[in-house]
Amino acid sequence: MVILRIEHPTQDFATWKAAFDRDPADRGKAGVQRYSIHQPTGNPQYVLIDLEFETVAQAERLLATMKKVWSTGAAGPALGGEPRTQILETKEVAEIET
């Protein structure tokens, strides 16, 4: 599994979520299999998104698309700063029995 992690400040989570839900990059067609949205506890103005892909190439293509979206201002007031990104390869996932 390959993950594109995007994180950035946001001026307002509800505004950000509405922009995310508009899906200007068409995540499904880009190969996103699943995504998760996180916020640090105690910081409602920061968001982290993990987008899961089958291949690194798919993640790289979506990242290039997102950079265009961010540069055109299509994200509107949702972004509170420059997004940080990383493409990660999952090496292990385990469930812990208790």
Number of C-alpha atoms within 10 A of each C-alpha: 13 20 23 23 21 18 20 18 21 21 16 15 17 11 16 20 15 12 17 13 9 10 11 13 16 12 14 10 10 16 18 21 13 12 14 10 13 12 15 10 7 7 9 14 17 20 20 18 17 21 21 24 21 14 14 16 12 18 24 15 12 21 20 11 15 18 11 13 15 14 9 10 11 14 18 13 14 22 23 15 13 11 17 11 15 14 17 15 15 10 7 6 6 5 5 5 4 3
